[in-house]
Amino acid sequence: MNIAHFEGITTANQESENSLREILASLDDRRNFKLEAGAGAGKTHSLIDALRHILDDRAKYLPREGQQVACVTYTNVARNEIIRRTDASVHVFAGTIHGFLWEIISRFQKILAQEVKTLPGWDGILADAGPVDGFSISYDLGFRRVRDGVIRIHHDDVPALAIRLFGRKKFRSLVADRFPIIFIDEYQDTPAGLAEAMIGNIADSSSESTYGFFGDHWQQIYDRTCGRIDHLPVTAIDKRANWRSSPAVVDFLNRMRPELPQAPVPGRKTGSVVIYHTNSWAGPRESRSKKGQISDGALKETLRCVAEDALLRNQVPQNRPFKTLMLTHSSIAGELGFGKINEAFRYNDDYVRKQDEVVAFLLETLEPAYEYFRNRQYGLMFDILKRSRPRMRLRSDKTGWTDLFHRLDETRASGTVGDVLDLVLNQSYFSPPRAVHDRQQKWAAALSVLESDQTLSEPRQIVEYGKLREVQYRQVVALRAYVDEKTPFSTQHGVKGEEYPSVLAVFGGWSLYNFPKMLADFPRRHSLDEDDRKRFERSRNLFYVACSRAQENLALLFTTELSEEALATMEEWIGPLNIVTVEYSPDGTPRINHPGNVSSESGC
């Protein structure tokens, strides 16, 4: 290790130590603070260090019996990581934002019952339900319903109710009695208005919790969240080292974000940033949600061509492909072969997050069971089918199980989802969930009352079930590979907090985002009006999140046309030699044209 390398590492470590000292000083003085850390700065590391320090000196920070430090996260994955890295300490309450809020508001049933009546969306539901005095409030299903003496609230109702309760000083005092310290991870993603409500009246905060906000307002990518909280009375603490990315990627991020410059940790490979654009595409472009994007067929070939060129350009082994980040699940569905499943559902969370019970059964039970059978892991197969002690008294019992899975093998290969479901629902060796039986029965009953010239149009869940049945089952296999992260594809929203050796980020058309305009507006970003600024920041933030996932190599592919102003911004950030034109032959075949080097032009 040379001296410069050693000094660089020492400086980065010193910064981490300094930020921890500032955090602890804030806690000692009961000052709320905000740790603003750009991508790769080690925000989570600082949070864990602070938690461990609190646990090591618990008598000082958690002096009363039963007190805990709360650590509020945005995802279950982050929550589980905090639990793991604090050895599941009973003195740490780690939970998602909704889990934490429900934990602290759920025992105030009378107040919740009063406040629910004032929330948007409840007028009609409560009017139809009649008198609800004495009803309890429940958050176990996540959607609104009044039945059997219980008012069941929606996900969005939880933070709305919490904001109203935090407006009461007595409630804040009761929260502080149990949680004298509350850390909010990814603060920029907390519901709008919640941070203000939590902090309350700063002039009289002696009996209230001390809050630590960890995050980065440039990584706010969800609607109705708070973003920057500079207007709140919090002590600002910055971290400026970048432990994740190569010098080339860090330099690119710094040119994008000069107000929070980062320094790469010494010892990283130089890395690369290259931009591919499709301005030369002369064919028709898409409309509606894909407005301005090259045709779907051209996109598929262009993506393959660019991915191959990026591997060659950076001498990346074929077995370490670039992680491809696309805007939407629907775009990935077309690439990976489960496009008809995407078309069957109105909401992609139903199939990607397995919120639909039939999809959940296929992905979490049937497919793993088939895989266990094929690998002769029969014990695991029986466990997942909840048949830990299947009857095997006769030779025919074993033959029957074998025949069932052989038929399943054939049907998976050539049949539809409906064919597989019919096979599974009409066998007697294991029982699919009641929800799957119910869906089948309701679908069949709905079809039975239709006239010959009618099609099923409602209810939505049954219509979607019918569409899913028509899909070739091999698309379920493709969906499972994607959901289980066994493909090189992810959405740009879904990888916040992740990192990959090499990233190919694809920026196309979508009604919510306009990346070419964002790049064109960059030089005049400070003079945009309020509406344009919001649209600019929405695109900029997602762009920053996608670009900052790369550890070494970053490639960007724009499938909508870049204006001269947008290209000028990119040239200023990375230089003209790193901007590559994708050329197209008359039949639409893509070719890579590297600037300044005609001999490097390559077909794909």
C-alpha positions as CSV (number, residue, x, y, z in Angstrom):
1,M,0.0,0.0,0.0
2,N,1.6,3.3,-1.1
3,I,1.5,6.4,1.1
4,A,-1.2,8.2,-1.0
5,H,-3.4,5.2,-0.9
6,F,-2.9,4.9,2.9
7,E,-3.6,8.6,3.4
8,G,-6.8,8.4,1.3
9,I,-8.2,5.5,3.3
10,T,-7.2,7.2,6.5
11,T,-9.0,10.4,5.5
12,A,-12.2,8.4,4.6
13,N,-12.1,6.6,7.9
14,Q,-11.4,9.9,9.7
15,E,-14.5,11.3,8.1
16,S,-16.6,8.4,9.4
17,E,-15.2,8.9,12.9
18,N,-15.9,12.6,12.7
19,S,-19.5,12.1,11.6
20,L,-20.1,9.5,14.4
21,R,-18.7,12.1,16.9
22,E,-21.1,14.7,15.6
23,I,-24.0,12.2,15.8
24,L,-23.2,11.3,19.4
25,A,-22.7,15.0,20.4
26,S,-26.2,15.7,19.0
27,L,-27.6,12.9,21.0
28,D,-25.8,14.1,24.2
29,D,-27.2,17.6,23.7
30,R,-30.6,16.3,22.7
31,R,-30.4,17.9,19.3
32,N,-32.2,16.5,16.3
33,F,-29.8,15.9,13.4
34,K,-29.7,15.0,9.7
35,L,-26.9,12.9,8.3
36,E,-26.9,13.9,4.6
37,A,-24.8,11.2,2.8
38,G,-24.6,10.9,-1.0
39,A,-24.7,7.5,-2.7
40,G,-22.0,5.2,-1.5
41,A,-21.0,7.4,1.4
42,G,-21.6,4.8,4.1
43,K,-24.8,6.1,5.5
44,T,-25.9,2.7,6.8
45,H,-22.4,2.1,8.3
46,S,-22.8,5.4,10.3
47,L,-26.3,4.4,11.5
48,I,-25.1,1.0,12.7
49,D,-22.1,2.5,14.4
50,A,-24.4,4.9,16.3
51,L,-26.7,2.1,17.3
52,R,-23.8,0.0,18.6
53,H,-22.4,3.0,20.6
54,I,-25.8,3.5,22.2
55,L,-26.0,-0.2,23.1
56,D,-22.5,-0.1,24.6
57,D,-23.5,2.9,26.8
58,R,-27.1,1.9,27.4
59,A,-27.3,3.4,30.9
60,K,-26.6,6.8,29.4
61,Y,-28.9,6.7,26.4
62,L,-31.6,4.3,27.5
63,P,-31.7,4.9,31.2
64,R,-35.1,3.5,32.1
65,E,-36.2,-0.1,32.1
66,G,-37.8,-1.2,28.8
67,Q,-36.6,1.8,26.8
68,Q,-35.5,1.2,23.2
69,V,-33.8,3.1,20.4
70,A,-36.1,2.9,17.4
71,C,-34.7,2.4,13.9
72,V,-37.3,3.1,11.3
73,T,-36.6,1.8,7.8
74,Y,-38.3,1.9,4.4
75,T,-38.2,-1.8,3.5
76,N,-38.3,-5.2,5.3
77,V,-34.8,-6.0,3.8
78,A,-33.3,-2.9,5.5
79,R,-35.1,-3.8,8.7
80,N,-33.7,-7.3,8.7
81,E,-30.2,-6.1,8.0
82,I,-30.3,-3.8,11.0
83,I,-31.6,-6.6,13.2
84,R,-28.8,-8.8,12.0
85,R,-26.1,-6.2,12.5
86,T,-27.2,-5.4,16.0
87,D,-27.4,-9.1,17.0
88,A,-31.2,-8.8,17.3
89,S,-30.8,-6.7,20.5
90,V,-33.9,-6.4,22.6
91,H,-33.0,-2.7,23.1
92,V,-33.4,-1.9,19.4
93,F,-36.8,-1.7,17.8
94,A,-36.3,-2.1,14.1
95,G,-39.3,-1.8,11.8
96,T,-40.6,-0.4,8.6
97,I,-42.2,3.0,8.7
98,H,-45.7,1.6,8.7
99,G,-44.8,-1.1,11.2
100,F,-43.3,1.5,13.6
101,L,-46.1,3.9,13.3
102,W,-48.8,1.3,13.9
103,E,-46.8,0.1,16.9
104,I,-47.0,3.5,18.6
105,I,-50.6,4.5,17.5
106,S,-52.5,1.3,17.7
107,R,-53.3,1.4,21.4
108,F,-55.0,4.8,21.1
109,Q,-58.2,3.2,19.7
110,K,-60.7,5.9,20.7
111,I,-58.6,8.7,19.2
112,L,-58.0,6.7,16.0
113,A,-61.8,6.0,15.7
114,Q,-62.4,9.8,15.9
115,E,-59.6,10.7,13.5
116,V,-60.5,8.1,10.8
117,K,-63.8,9.8,10.2
118,T,-61.9,12.9,9.1
119,L,-59.5,11.2,6.6
120,P,-60.0,11.5,2.9
121,G,-61.7,8.5,1.3
122,W,-63.7,7.4,4.3
123,D,-67.0,9.4,4.0
124,G,-68.7,6.9,1.7
125,I,-67.4,3.8,3.4
126,L,-68.5,4.9,6.9
127,A,-71.8,6.1,5.6
128,D,-72.6,2.7,4.1
129,A,-71.5,1.0,7.3
130,G,-74.0,2.8,9.5
131,P,-73.2,3.5,13.2
132,V,-69.6,2.5,14.0
133,D,-69.4,3.7,17.6
134,G,-67.3,1.3,19.6
135,F,-65.7,-0.3,16.6
136,S,-62.0,-1.2,16.8
137,I,-59.3,0.0,14.4
138,S,-57.3,-2.7,12.7
139,Y,-54.3,-2.6,10.2
140,D,-53.9,-6.3,9.3
141,L,-55.1,-6.4,5.7
142,G,-53.9,-3.0,4.4
143,F,-57.2,-2.0,2.7
144,R,-60.3,-0.2,3.8
145,R,-63.2,-2.2,5.1
146,V,-65.8,-2.0,7.8
147,R,-67.1,-5.4,9.0
148,D,-68.0,-7.3,12.2
149,G,-67.2,-4.4,14.5
150,V,-63.8,-3.7,13.0
151,I,-62.7,-0.7,10.9
152,R,-59.8,-1.9,8.8
153,I,-57.5,0.9,7.5
154,H,-55.4,1.3,4.4
155,H,-51.6,1.7,4.2
156,D,-51.9,5.4,3.5
157,D,-54.1,5.9,6.6
158,V,-51.4,4.8,9.0
159,P,-49.0,7.8,8.4
160,A,-52.0,10.2,8.1
161,L,-53.3,9.1,11.5
162,A,-49.8,9.2,13.0
163,I,-49.3,12.8,11.8
164,R,-52.5,13.7,13.7
165,L,-51.4,12.0,16.9
166,F,-47.9,13.5,16.8
167,G,-49.6,16.9,16.8
168,R,-50.5,16.2,20.5
169,K,-47.7,16.9,22.9
170,K,-48.9,14.3,25.3
171,F,-48.6,11.6,22.6
172,R,-45.1,12.8,21.7
173,S,-44.1,12.5,25.4
174,L,-45.5,9.0,25.7
175,V,-43.5,8.0,22.6
176,A,-40.4,9.5,24.1
177,D,-41.0,7.5,27.3
178,R,-40.5,4.3,25.3
179,F,-38.2,5.5,22.5
180,P,-36.0,8.4,23.7
181,I,-34.0,8.1,20.5
182,I,-35.6,7.5,17.1
183,F,-33.5,7.0,13.9
184,I,-35.2,7.4,10.6
185,D,-33.4,5.6,7.8
186,E,-33.9,6.9,4.2
187,Y,-35.6,9.9,5.7
188,Q,-36.4,11.4,2.2
189,D,-38.9,8.5,1.7
190,T,-41.0,9.2,4.8
191,P,-44.5,10.4,4.1
192,A,-44.8,14.2,3.6
193,G,-45.5,16.0,6.9
194,L,-44.4,13.2,9.2
195,A,-41.0,14.7,10.1
196,E,-42.6,18.0,11.0
197,A,-45.1,16.3,13.1
198,M,-42.6,14.1,14.9
199,I,-40.3,17.0,15.9
200,G,-43.3,19.0,17.1
201,N,-42.7,22.3,19.0
202,I,-39.0,22.7,19.2
203,A,-39.4,25.4,21.9
204,D,-40.7,22.8,24.4
205,S,-39.0,19.5,23.5
206,S,-37.6,18.5,27.0
207,S,-39.9,15.5,27.2
208,E,-39.7,14.5,23.6
209,S,-37.6,12.0,21.6
210,T,-34.3,13.0,19.9
211,Y,-34.5,12.3,16.2
212,G,-31.7,11.3,13.8
213,F,-32.5,11.5,10.1
214,F,-30.2,9.4,7.8
215,G,-30.6,9.8,4.0
216,D,-30.1,11.8,0.9
217,H,-32.8,14.1,-0.6
218,W,-31.4,13.5,-4.1
219,Q,-32.6,9.8,-3.7
220,Q,-36.2,10.8,-3.1
221,I,-38.0,8.8,-5.9
222,Y,-41.5,8.2,-4.5
223,D,-44.5,10.5,-4.6
224,R,-45.9,12.1,-1.5
225,T,-42.7,11.8,0.5
226,C,-40.8,14.6,2.2
227,G,-37.6,14.9,0.3
228,R,-35.3,17.6,1.7
229,I,-35.9,18.7,5.3
230,D,-33.6,21.6,5.5
231,H,-36.5,23.8,6.8
232,L,-36.6,21.8,10.0
233,P,-34.5,22.5,13.1
234,V,-32.0,19.7,12.6
235,T,-28.2,19.8,12.9
236,A,-26.7,19.1,9.4
237,I,-23.9,16.4,9.2
238,D,-22.4,15.6,5.8
239,K,-20.4,12.5,4.6
240,R,-18.4,13.0,1.4
241,A,-16.4,9.9,0.8
242,N,-17.6,7.4,-1.7
243,W,-16.8,3.9,-0.7
244,R,-18.7,2.3,-3.6
245,S,-17.7,3.7,-6.9
246,S,-14.6,4.0,-9.2
247,P,-13.0,7.4,-9.8
248,A,-14.7,7.6,-13.2
249,V,-18.2,7.1,-11.8
250,V,-17.5,9.4,-8.8
251,D,-16.3,12.2,-11.2
252,F,-19.5,11.7,-13.2
253,L,-21.7,12.0,-10.1
254,N,-19.8,15.1,-8.9
255,R,-20.3,16.9,-12.2
256,M,-24.0,16.1,-11.8
257,R,-24.0,17.2,-8.2
258,P,-21.3,19.8,-7.6
259,E,-22.9,21.0,-4.3
260,L,-22.0,17.7,-2.6
261,P,-18.7,16.6,-4.1
262,Q,-17.5,13.2,-3.1
263,A,-14.0,11.7,-3.1
264,P,-13.4,8.1,-4.2
265,V,-11.6,5.8,-1.8
266,P,-8.1,5.1,-3.1
267,G,-7.3,1.7,-4.6
268,R,-10.3,1.5,-6.9
269,K,-9.9,0.7,-10.6
270,T,-10.3,3.8,-12.8
271,G,-13.6,2.5,-14.1
272,S,-15.6,4.0,-17.0
273,V,-18.7,5.9,-17.9
274,V,-20.1,5.7,-21.5
275,I,-23.3,7.0,-23.0
276,Y,-25.1,5.4,-25.9
277,H,-27.9,7.4,-27.7
278,T,-30.3,6.4,-30.4
279,N,-30.8,9.8,-32.2
280,S,-30.0,8.2,-35.6
281,W,-33.1,5.9,-35.4
282,A,-35.2,6.9,-38.4
283,G,-38.2,4.6,-37.9
284,P,-41.4,5.3,-36.0
285,R,-41.2,6.0,-32.3
286,E,-43.6,4.8,-29.6
287,S,-46.5,6.9,-28.2
288,R,-48.5,7.2,-25.0
289,S,-46.6,5.9,-21.9
290,K,-43.5,5.1,-24.1
291,K,-43.7,8.4,-26.0
292,G,-40.6,9.1,-28.1
293,Q,-39.0,5.8,-27.5
294,I,-37.6,3.7,-30.4
295,S,-39.9,0.8,-31.4
296,D,-40.1,-2.2,-29.1
297,G,-38.4,-4.5,-31.7
298,A,-35.5,-2.0,-32.2
299,L,-35.2,-1.6,-28.4
300,K,-34.7,-5.3,-27.9
301,E,-31.9,-5.5,-30.6
302,T,-30.3,-2.2,-29.4
303,L,-30.2,-3.4,-25.8
304,R,-28.5,-6.6,-26.9
305,C,-26.0,-4.7,-29.1
306,V,-25.1,-2.1,-26.4
307,A,-24.7,-4.8,-23.7
308,E,-22.3,-6.7,-25.9
309,D,-20.3,-3.5,-26.8
310,A,-20.2,-2.5,-23.1
311,L,-18.7,-5.8,-22.2
312,L,-16.0,-5.6,-24.9
313,R,-15.3,-1.9,-24.3
314,N,-14.6,-2.5,-20.6
315,Q,-13.1,-6.1,-21.0
316,V,-15.7,-7.4,-18.6
317,P,-16.0,-11.3,-18.6
318,Q,-19.1,-12.7,-20.2
319,N,-20.0,-14.4,-16.9
320,R,-20.1,-11.0,-15.2
321,P,-22.7,-9.1,-17.3
322,F,-23.8,-5.6,-16.7
323,K,-26.7,-5.2,-14.3
324,T,-29.4,-3.8,-16.6
325,L,-31.7,-1.2,-15.0
326,M,-34.9,-0.4,-16.8
327,L,-37.7,2.1,-16.0
328,T,-40.6,-0.3,-15.6
329,H,-41.5,-3.9,-14.9
330,S,-43.4,-3.9,-18.2
331,S,-40.2,-3.1,-20.1
332,I,-38.4,-6.0,-18.4
333,A,-41.4,-8.3,-19.0
334,G,-41.0,-7.9,-22.7
335,E,-37.3,-8.6,-22.5
336,L,-37.5,-11.7,-20.2
337,G,-40.6,-13.2,-21.7
338,F,-43.5,-12.7,-19.3
339,G,-45.2,-9.8,-21.1
340,K,-48.6,-11.5,-21.2
341,I,-48.6,-11.8,-17.4
342,N,-47.9,-8.1,-17.3
343,E,-50.8,-7.5,-19.6
344,A,-53.1,-9.6,-17.5
345,F,-52.8,-7.4,-14.4
346,R,-53.6,-3.7,-13.9
347,Y,-51.1,-3.3,-11.1
348,N,-47.6,-4.9,-11.5
349,D,-47.2,-5.3,-7.7
350,D,-49.8,-8.1,-8.0
351,Y,-47.4,-10.3,-9.9
352,V,-43.9,-8.8,-9.0
353,R,-44.5,-8.6,-5.3
354,K,-46.8,-11.7,-5.4
355,Q,-49.8,-9.8,-3.9
356,D,-52.1,-11.9,-6.0
357,E,-52.7,-15.1,-4.2
358,V,-52.7,-17.3,-7.3
359,V,-49.4,-15.9,-8.5
360,A,-48.0,-16.3,-5.0
361,F,-49.0,-20.0,-5.0
362,L,-47.4,-20.7,-8.4
363,L,-44.1,-18.9,-7.5
364,E,-43.8,-19.8,-3.8
365,T,-45.2,-23.3,-3.7
366,L,-45.8,-25.1,-7.0
367,E,-42.6,-24.1,-8.8
368,P,-40.3,-24.8,-5.8
369,A,-42.1,-28.2,-5.3
370,Y,-41.5,-29.1,-8.9
371,E,-37.9,-28.1,-8.6
372,Y,-37.5,-30.2,-5.4
373,F,-39.1,-33.2,-7.2
374,R,-36.8,-32.9,-10.2
375,N,-33.8,-32.8,-7.8
376,R,-35.1,-35.7,-5.8
377,Q,-35.4,-33.6,-2.7
378,Y,-38.6,-35.2,-1.7
379,G,-38.6,-34.2,2.0
380,L,-38.4,-30.5,1.0
381,M,-41.1,-31.1,-1.6
382,F,-43.5,-32.5,0.9
383,D,-42.7,-29.8,3.4
384,I,-43.5,-27.0,1.0
385,L,-46.7,-28.7,-0.1
386,K,-47.6,-29.1,3.7
387,R,-47.6,-32.8,3.3
388,S,-44.8,-33.7,5.8
389,R,-46.2,-37.2,6.2
390,P,-47.8,-38.3,2.9
391,R,-49.4,-41.6,2.8
392,M,-47.1,-44.2,1.2
393,R,-48.6,-47.4,2.2
394,L,-48.9,-48.9,-1.3
395,R,-46.7,-48.9,-4.3
396,S,-49.4,-47.1,-6.2
397,D,-49.0,-44.1,-3.8
398,K,-45.5,-43.5,-4.9
399,T,-46.4,-44.1,-8.5
400,G,-49.2,-41.7,-8.2
401,W,-46.9,-38.9,-7.0
402,T,-44.5,-39.6,-9.7
403,D,-47.2,-39.6,-12.4
404,L,-48.6,-36.3,-11.1
405,F,-45.2,-34.6,-11.4
406,H,-44.5,-36.1,-14.8
407,R,-47.8,-34.7,-16.0
408,L,-47.0,-31.4,-14.4
409,D,-43.6,-31.4,-16.2
410,E,-45.3,-31.9,-19.6
411,T,-48.0,-29.3,-18.9
412,R,-45.5,-26.7,-17.7
413,A,-43.6,-27.1,-21.0
414,S,-46.4,-26.8,-23.5
415,G,-49.6,-25.8,-21.6
416,T,-51.2,-22.6,-20.3
417,V,-51.4,-21.4,-16.7
418,G,-55.0,-22.6,-16.8
419,D,-53.9,-26.1,-17.9
420,V,-51.5,-26.3,-14.9
421,L,-54.1,-24.9,-12.5
422,D,-56.7,-27.5,-13.7
423,L,-54.2,-30.3,-13.2
424,V,-53.3,-29.1,-9.7
425,L,-56.9,-28.4,-8.6
426,N,-58.2,-31.8,-9.8
427,Q,-55.6,-34.0,-8.1
428,S,-55.8,-35.5,-4.6
429,Y,-52.2,-35.7,-3.4
430,F,-51.9,-32.2,-1.9
431,S,-54.3,-29.3,-1.3
432,P,-53.7,-25.9,-3.0
433,P,-54.7,-22.9,-0.8
434,R,-58.3,-22.2,-0.4
435,A,-57.8,-18.8,-2.1
436,V,-56.9,-20.6,-5.3
437,H,-59.9,-22.9,-5.2
438,D,-62.1,-19.8,-4.5
439,R,-60.7,-17.9,-7.4
440,Q,-61.4,-20.8,-9.7
441,Q,-64.9,-21.3,-8.5
442,K,-65.8,-17.6,-8.7
443,W,-64.3,-17.4,-12.3
444,A,-66.3,-20.4,-13.4
445,A,-69.5,-19.1,-11.8
446,A,-69.0,-15.7,-13.5
447,L,-68.6,-17.3,-16.9
448,S,-71.6,-19.6,-16.4
449,V,-74.0,-16.6,-16.4
450,L,-72.6,-14.8,-19.4
451,E,-74.5,-14.8,-22.7
452,S,-72.6,-16.1,-25.8
453,D,-71.9,-12.6,-27.0
454,Q,-70.7,-11.3,-23.7
455,T,-67.2,-11.1,-22.2
456,L,-66.3,-10.9,-18.5
457,S,-65.6,-7.3,-17.5
458,E,-65.8,-7.4,-13.6
459,P,-64.8,-7.9,-10.9
460,R,-61.2,-7.0,-11.7
461,Q,-59.7,-9.8,-9.8
462,I,-61.7,-12.5,-11.6
463,V,-61.1,-10.9,-15.0
464,E,-57.4,-10.9,-14.3
465,Y,-57.6,-14.5,-13.2
466,G,-59.2,-15.4,-16.5
467,K,-56.5,-13.6,-18.5
468,L,-53.8,-15.2,-16.4
469,R,-55.2,-18.7,-17.2
470,E,-54.7,-18.0,-21.0
471,V,-51.0,-17.2,-20.6
472,Q,-48.4,-19.9,-21.6
473,Y,-47.0,-21.3,-18.4
474,R,-43.4,-20.9,-19.5
475,Q,-44.0,-17.2,-18.7
476,V,-44.5,-18.1,-15.1
477,V,-41.1,-19.8,-15.1
478,A,-39.6,-16.6,-16.6
479,L,-41.4,-14.4,-14.0
480,R,-40.0,-16.5,-11.2
481,A,-36.4,-16.1,-12.4
482,Y,-36.9,-12.3,-12.4
483,V,-38.7,-12.1,-9.0
484,D,-36.0,-14.3,-7.5
485,E,-33.3,-12.0,-9.0
486,K,-31.8,-14.7,-11.2
487,T,-31.6,-12.4,-14.2
488,P,-29.5,-9.3,-14.9
489,F,-32.5,-7.1,-15.0
490,S,-34.1,-4.8,-12.3
491,T,-36.1,-1.6,-12.3
492,Q,-34.3,1.6,-11.4
493,H,-36.8,2.1,-8.5
494,G,-36.1,-1.4,-7.1
495,V,-32.3,-1.1,-6.7
496,K,-32.0,1.9,-4.4
497,G,-29.5,0.9,-1.8
498,E,-28.0,-1.8,-4.0
499,E,-24.6,-1.9,-5.8
500,Y,-23.3,-3.8,-8.8
501,P,-19.8,-4.1,-10.4
502,S,-21.1,-2.8,-13.8
503,V,-24.4,-1.1,-14.6
504,L,-26.3,-0.5,-17.8
505,A,-29.1,2.0,-17.1
506,V,-31.7,2.3,-19.8
507,F,-33.6,5.6,-20.0
508,G,-36.7,5.5,-22.2
509,G,-40.1,7.1,-22.4
510,W,-42.5,7.2,-19.5
511,S,-45.2,9.8,-18.7
512,L,-43.7,10.4,-15.2
513,Y,-40.2,11.0,-16.4
514,N,-38.5,13.1,-19.1
515,F,-34.7,12.5,-18.9
516,P,-33.8,14.3,-22.1
517,K,-35.5,17.5,-20.9
518,M,-34.0,17.1,-17.5
519,L,-30.5,17.0,-19.0
520,A,-31.3,20.0,-21.3
521,D,-32.6,22.0,-18.3
522,F,-29.5,21.3,-16.2
523,P,-27.7,24.5,-16.9
524,R,-30.8,26.6,-16.0
525,R,-32.0,24.4,-13.2
526,H,-31.9,27.2,-10.6
527,S,-34.2,29.4,-12.6
528,L,-37.0,26.9,-13.3
529,D,-40.5,27.7,-12.0
530,E,-42.0,25.6,-9.3
531,D,-43.8,23.1,-11.6
532,D,-40.8,22.7,-13.9
533,R,-38.5,22.3,-10.9
534,K,-40.6,19.4,-9.5
535,R,-40.7,17.6,-12.8
536,F,-36.9,18.2,-13.2
537,E,-36.1,16.8,-9.7
538,R,-38.3,13.8,-10.2
539,S,-36.3,12.8,-13.3
540,R,-33.0,13.9,-11.9
541,N,-33.4,11.9,-8.7
542,L,-34.2,8.6,-10.4
543,F,-31.3,9.3,-12.9
544,Y,-28.9,9.8,-9.9
545,V,-30.1,6.7,-8.1
546,A,-29.6,4.5,-11.2
547,C,-26.2,5.9,-12.1
548,S,-24.8,5.7,-8.5
549,R,-25.4,1.9,-8.3
550,A,-22.2,1.2,-10.3
551,Q,-19.0,0.2,-8.5
552,E,-16.7,0.2,-11.5
553,N,-18.3,0.6,-14.9
554,L,-21.4,2.6,-15.9
555,A,-23.2,2.6,-19.3
556,L,-26.2,4.7,-20.1
557,L,-28.6,4.0,-23.0
558,F,-31.1,6.6,-24.1
559,T,-33.9,5.2,-26.2
560,T,-35.6,8.6,-26.7
561,E,-34.0,11.4,-28.7
562,L,-31.5,13.7,-27.0
563,S,-31.6,17.3,-28.0
564,E,-28.5,19.3,-28.7
565,E,-28.8,20.9,-25.2
566,A,-29.0,17.5,-23.6
567,L,-26.0,16.2,-25.5
568,A,-24.1,19.3,-24.5
569,T,-24.8,18.6,-20.8
570,M,-23.5,15.0,-21.2
571,E,-20.4,16.2,-23.1
572,E,-19.6,18.6,-20.3
573,W,-19.9,15.7,-17.8
574,I,-17.9,13.0,-19.6
575,G,-16.4,14.5,-22.7
576,P,-17.4,13.8,-26.4
577,L,-15.3,10.7,-26.7
578,N,-17.4,8.8,-24.2
579,I,-20.7,9.6,-26.1
580,V,-21.5,6.8,-28.6
581,T,-24.0,6.9,-31.4
582,V,-26.0,3.7,-32.1
583,E,-26.4,3.7,-35.9
584,Y,-29.1,1.7,-37.7
585,S,-29.0,0.1,-41.1
586,P,-32.1,0.4,-43.4
587,D,-33.5,-2.8,-42.0
588,G,-33.2,-1.5,-38.5
589,T,-30.1,-3.5,-37.4
590,P,-28.1,-1.5,-34.8
591,R,-24.4,-0.8,-35.1
592,I,-22.1,0.9,-32.6
593,N,-20.2,4.0,-33.9
594,H,-17.4,5.0,-31.5
595,P,-16.5,8.7,-32.0
596,G,-13.1,9.5,-33.3
597,N,-12.3,5.9,-34.3
598,V,-14.0,4.5,-37.4
599,S,-12.2,1.2,-37.1
600,S,-13.9,0.6,-33.8
601,E,-17.4,0.6,-35.4
602,S,-18.9,-2.8,-34.9
603,G,-22.0,-4.7,-35.8
604,C,-23.8,-6.5,-33.0
